[in-house]
Amino acid sequence: MANQKHTQSDRSTPLVSPLTSNQFLRPDNVPFWQFLDELSIPYQKKDFPFLTNYASPRIKPVFNFDHYMSIKSRGEALSYLYSGLGRALNYVGPVLDQELKNGFNDHTDRHTLWVSQTGLELLQRAGTSFDGSGIFDERTEVLMTLVGMTHDLGNLQTRKEHSTYSAWLLTKLFERSSKNAYEFRQALYAILFHEEPVLIQNKLDLADGTPLQWALVAADKMHVGRDRIGGRSFENGVKKDAFSDIHTLLNALIVRSSWHLGVGEFVWNLDFSVDQLEKKFKSFTKGNSRLWMPSLFQKMFISDGTMYRESFSELFNKMYCDRMKLAARSLFLLFPYVHTFKVILTDNDTRLKVGSGSMTVFKLHR
């Protein structure tokens, strides 16, 4: 059973929104439709069922939280959420792509679906309810689906403080009564505090949260790999130096990310392969189906015999050490019997050039 301390998250959620109305504005007060027009992001207003057609769109409630909490499964919950969110989640990617020359890592519903499913699997394996007070149940299933699908929705307004905007949007999207007020607070709390800077800023200890929050944090941090490469990065590819963004490079080198629970340990598996790429990765190759590799990797292999997987491991640790530590902390809280968190990298050398193998990238003990 997960840690049943949930004193902090039982309090009224400290939701202090930078927004004061139901208008859908960017932080500089630019209306959302105008923002899309100025950046030439193609859109259809019908893709945003929760926004009005006014020049300065307003948010209208499209959900009822009591109704939502009567749903029994993730499948039903997803159907219900998509009916109100429309295709809006797929605009988060193009919006975030504006922030960097070669785009941002993917935050469309490829990401939110992965997070909601993985978070659900983690809670099922932990066998705990959303607040740690009982066993896993259908209410936990639909709450995890909700926070997984909406935790990054605030990125439509701003990357900075996006968790605050995401939680604020939830208060506007759902009509609600006092019937499920406790559950709604838990959802808000998990979304608000799924990023470490926000926890630090508010002087909150992750251990004072709930399993719902811990599952969201862990799933969010563990989503890496090729399906996290954003649209602009695909378009730019090698020709426009998309790999100058280290996050894009690292994600491209990870074929898939998975996890399993061992005896007293949680293992995060990264499948690393630099050989074959699907057709959609053509822009990241030189036309021979082999992924372009950084010159540093090549030089270290030629001069010192350093395997690509070892170079990758060093770079992954440098970029994602804090991310891995936060995932580990969340998992230790979710699984009290787990005492070790490991990241294992497996290299499948299908061309038989440097040999297949596996190595421990990162290890943390409780």
C-alpha positions in Angstrom: 0.0 0.0 0.0 1.3 3.5 -0.9 2.2 6.0 1.8 -1.1 7.2 3.1 0.1 10.7 4.1 -1.9 13.2 2.2 -2.3 16.1 4.6 -0.9 18.8 2.3 -3.1 17.8 -0.7 -6.2 17.6 1.6 -6.0 21.4 2.0 -7.7 23.8 -0.3 -5.6 23.8 -3.4 -3.6 27.0 -3.5 -4.7 27.9 -7.0 -3.7 31.5 -7.6 -4.4 32.1 -11.3 -2.8 34.9 -13.4 -6.1 35.0 -15.2 -9.0 37.0 -13.8 -11.8 36.1 -16.3 -12.9 33.3 -18.5 -11.2 34.9 -21.6 -8.7 32.7 -23.3 -5.7 35.0 -23.5 -2.0 34.6 -23.7 0.0 36.2 -20.8 0.6 39.3 -22.9 -3.2 39.6 -23.2 -3.2 38.6 -26.9 -6.4 36.7 -27.7 -5.8 33.1 -28.7 -7.2 33.3 -32.2 -5.1 36.4 -32.8 -2.0 34.6 -31.5 -2.6 31.7 -34.0 -3.1 34.1 -36.9 0.0 36.1 -36.1 2.2 33.0 -36.1 0.5 31.5 -39.2 -0.6 28.4 -37.3 -3.5 26.9 -39.4 -6.6 26.2 -37.2 -10.3 25.6 -37.2 -12.4 27.0 -34.4 -14.5 23.9 -34.4 -11.4 22.0 -33.1 -11.9 23.9 -29.8 -15.4 23.1 -28.5 -14.7 24.8 -25.2 -14.0 28.2 -26.8 -16.4 30.7 -28.2 -16.1 32.3 -31.6 -15.6 35.8 -30.3 -12.5 37.7 -31.4 -11.4 37.3 -27.8 -12.5 33.8 -27.2 -14.1 32.8 -23.9 -14.0 29.5 -22.1 -17.3 27.7 -21.8 -17.9 24.7 -19.5 -18.3 21.6 -21.6 -18.1 19.0 -18.8 -19.9 18.1 -15.6 -17.6 16.7 -12.9 -20.3 14.7 -11.2 -21.1 13.1 -14.5 -17.4 12.4 -15.2 -17.0 10.7 -11.8 -19.8 8.3 -12.6 -17.8 6.9 -15.5 -16.4 3.5 -14.9 -13.3 3.1 -17.2 -10.5 4.9 -19.0 -12.1 4.2 -22.4 -15.3 5.9 -21.4 -13.4 8.7 -19.8 -11.3 9.3 -23.0 -14.4 9.4 -25.1 -16.0 12.0 -22.7 -12.9 14.2 -22.6 -12.4 14.2 -26.4 -16.0 15.2 -26.9 -15.3 18.5 -25.0 -11.6 19.0 -25.9 -12.0 18.2 -29.6 -8.7 18.4 -31.4 -7.3 21.1 -29.1 -4.6 18.8 -27.7 -3.0 18.5 -31.1 -2.4 22.3 -31.2 -0.2 22.2 -28.1 2.6 20.9 -30.3 2.5 23.7 -33.0 2.2 26.3 -30.3 5.2 25.1 -28.3 7.2 24.7 -31.6 7.2 28.5 -31.8 9.5 28.8 -28.8 12.6 27.1 -30.3 14.3 27.3 -33.7 13.9 23.6 -34.2 10.7 23.1 -32.4 9.8 21.6 -29.0 9.4 18.0 -27.9 6.0 16.6 -28.6 3.1 17.7 -26.3 0.2 16.6 -28.4 -2.1 13.8 -27.4 0.6 11.3 -28.3 2.2 12.5 -25.0 -1.0 12.8 -22.9 -2.3 9.4 -24.0 1.0 7.8 -23.0 1.1 9.6 -19.7 -2.5 8.7 -18.8 -2.0 5.0 -19.7 1.4 4.7 -18.0 0.2 6.5 -14.9 -2.8 4.2 -14.7 -0.6 1.1 -15.0 1.6 2.4 -12.2 -1.4 2.9 -9.9 -2.7 -0.5 -10.8 0.6 -2.1 -9.9 0.8 -0.1 -6.7 -2.7 -1.3 -5.9 -3.6 2.0 -4.4 -6.4 4.5 -4.7 -5.8 8.1 -6.0 -5.2 9.4 -2.5 -3.6 6.4 -0.8 -6.6 5.8 1.5 -7.7 2.5 -0.1 -7.2 0.1 -3.0 -7.2 0.8 -6.7 -10.7 1.5 -8.0 -12.6 2.9 -11.0 -12.6 6.4 -9.5 -8.8 6.3 -9.5 -8.8 5.1 -13.1 -10.9 8.0 -14.4 -9.0 10.6 -12.3 -5.7 9.4 -13.6 -7.1 9.6 -17.1 -8.2 13.2 -16.4 -4.9 14.5 -15.1 -2.9 12.6 -17.7 -4.9 14.1 -20.5 -5.1 17.7 -19.2 -1.8 18.3 -17.3 -0.2 20.1 -20.2 -3.2 21.8 -21.7 -2.0 25.2 -20.2 0.8 25.2 -22.7 -1.7 26.6 -25.2 -1.4 29.8 -23.2 2.2 29.7 -22.0 5.0 27.3 -21.4 5.9 29.2 -18.3 3.6 28.3 -15.4 1.7 25.9 -17.7 0.7 23.7 -14.8 -1.1 26.7 -13.2 -2.9 27.4 -16.5 -3.8 23.8 -16.9 -5.4 23.6 -13.4 -7.1 26.9 -14.0 -8.6 25.7 -17.2 -9.9 22.7 -15.4 -11.9 24.9 -13.1 -13.5 26.6 -16.1 -14.1 23.5 -18.2 -16.0 21.6 -15.5 -19.4 22.4 -13.9 -19.3 20.9 -10.5 -21.1 20.6 -7.2 -19.9 19.8 -3.7 -20.6 16.1 -4.3 -17.1 15.3 -5.6 -15.3 18.4 -4.4 -12.6 16.3 -2.7 -11.8 14.4 -5.9 -11.7 17.6 -7.9 -9.2 19.1 -5.5 -7.0 16.0 -5.9 -7.0 16.4 -9.7 -6.1 20.1 -9.4 -3.3 19.4 -6.9 -1.7 16.7 -9.1 -1.8 18.9 -12.2 -0.6 22.0 -10.3 2.4 20.3 -8.8 3.6 17.9 -11.5 6.7 20.0 -12.1 9.6 20.3 -9.6 10.1 24.1 -9.9 6.5 24.7 -8.9 6.9 22.4 -5.9 10.1 24.3 -4.9 8.5 27.7 -5.4 5.6 26.7 -3.1 7.9 25.0 -0.6 6.0 21.7 -1.0 7.4 18.3 -0.3 6.6 15.6 -2.9 6.1 13.2 0.0 3.1 15.2 1.2 1.3 14.6 -2.1 -0.8 11.6 -3.2 -0.4 8.6 -5.4 -2.3 10.4 -8.2 0.4 13.1 -8.2 3.3 10.6 -8.0 2.0 8.5 -10.9 1.5 11.6 -13.0 5.0 12.9 -12.2 6.7 9.5 -12.9 4.8 8.9 -16.1 5.5 12.4 -17.4 9.2 12.2 -16.7 9.6 8.7 -18.2 8.1 9.6 -21.6 11.1 9.8 -23.8 11.9 8.4 -27.2 11.2 8.9 -30.9 7.5 9.5 -30.5 8.4 12.7 -28.5 10.0 14.4 -31.4 8.0 17.4 -32.3 6.6 18.4 -35.8 9.1 21.2 -36.6 12.0 19.0 -35.6 10.8 16.4 -38.2 10.5 19.0 -40.8 13.9 20.6 -40.2 15.9 17.3 -39.8 19.6 17.2 -40.4 19.6 19.8 -43.2 18.4 22.5 -40.8 20.4 21.2 -37.8 17.5 19.9 -35.8 20.0 17.9 -33.6 21.5 21.1 -32.3 18.7 20.6 -29.8 20.1 17.9 -27.5 16.6 16.8 -26.4 15.7 16.1 -30.0 18.9 14.1 -30.5 18.4 12.0 -27.3 14.8 11.3 -28.2 15.8 10.2 -31.7 18.3 7.7 -30.4 15.7 6.0 -28.2 13.6 3.5 -30.1 11.2 2.9 -27.2 10.9 3.5 -23.5 9.4 0.9 -21.1 9.5 -0.1 -17.5 9.1 -3.1 -15.2 9.1 -3.9 -11.5 11.8 -6.3 -10.4 12.5 -7.7 -6.9 12.8 -4.6 -4.8 13.7 -2.4 -7.8 12.1 -0.4 -10.5 13.8 -0.6 -13.9 13.3 2.0 -16.6 14.4 0.5 -19.9 15.7 2.5 -22.9 16.0 0.7 -26.2 18.8 2.4 -28.1 19.4 1.7 -31.8 21.2 3.9 -34.3 20.8 1.5 -37.3 17.4 1.5 -38.9 14.8 4.2 -38.9 11.2 4.3 -40.1 10.4 6.3 -43.2 9.2 9.2 -41.1 12.7 9.7 -39.9 14.1 10.2 -43.4 14.9 13.8 -42.6 17.3 12.6 -39.8 19.4 10.5 -42.1 21.8 11.0 -45.0 19.5 9.1 -47.3 20.8 5.6 -46.4 18.4 4.8 -43.6 21.2 5.3 -41.0 20.7 8.0 -38.4 23.0 10.9 -38.6 25.3 10.9 -35.5 27.0 13.8 -33.7 30.6 14.2 -34.7 31.6 14.0 -31.0 30.2 10.4 -30.9 32.0 9.5 -34.1 35.4 10.9 -32.9 35.1 9.2 -29.5 34.4 5.9 -31.2 37.3 6.3 -33.7 39.9 7.7 -31.4 39.1 5.9 -28.1 36.8 3.0 -29.1 34.0 4.6 -27.0 30.8 2.9 -28.0 27.9 5.1 -29.1 25.9 3.8 -26.2 28.5 5.0 -23.7 28.5 8.5 -25.3 24.7 8.5 -25.3 24.7 7.5 -21.6 27.0 10.3 -20.6 24.9 12.9 -22.5 21.6 11.4 -21.2 22.8 11.7 -17.6 24.0 15.3 -18.2 20.6 16.4 -19.6 18.2 14.3 -17.6 19.7 13.7 -14.2 17.1 15.9 -12.4 14.3 14.3 -14.4 15.4 10.8 -13.4 15.7 11.8 -9.8 12.2 13.2 -9.7 10.8 10.1 -11.4 12.7 7.9 -8.8 11.4 9.9 -5.9 7.8 9.6 -7.1 8.2 5.8 -7.7 9.7 5.3 -4.2 6.7 7.0 -2.7 4.3 4.9 -4.9 6.1 1.6 -4.2 7.3 1.5 -0.6 8.9 -1.9 -1.1 11.1 -0.6 -4.0 14.6 0.4 -2.8 16.4 0.9 -6.1 15.6 2.8 -9.3 17.6 1.9 -12.4 17.8 3.1 -16.0 19.0 0.3 -18.3 20.1 1.1 -21.9 20.0 -1.8 -24.4 21.8 -1.4 -27.7 20.6 -3.7 -30.5 23.4 -3.6 -33.1 21.6 -5.1 -36.1 24.5 -4.3 -38.5 27.0 -6.3 -36.3 29.5 -3.4 -36.3 30.0 -2.7 -32.6 28.2 -5.4 -30.8 24.9 -5.5 -29.0 24.9 -4.9 -25.2 23.3 -3.3 -22.3 24.5 -1.0 -19.5 23.2 0.8 -16.5 22.8 4.5 -17.3 21.6 5.6 -13.9 21.0 4.1 -10.4 19.5 5.6 -7.3 18.9 3.9 -3.9 16.1 5.0 -1.6 
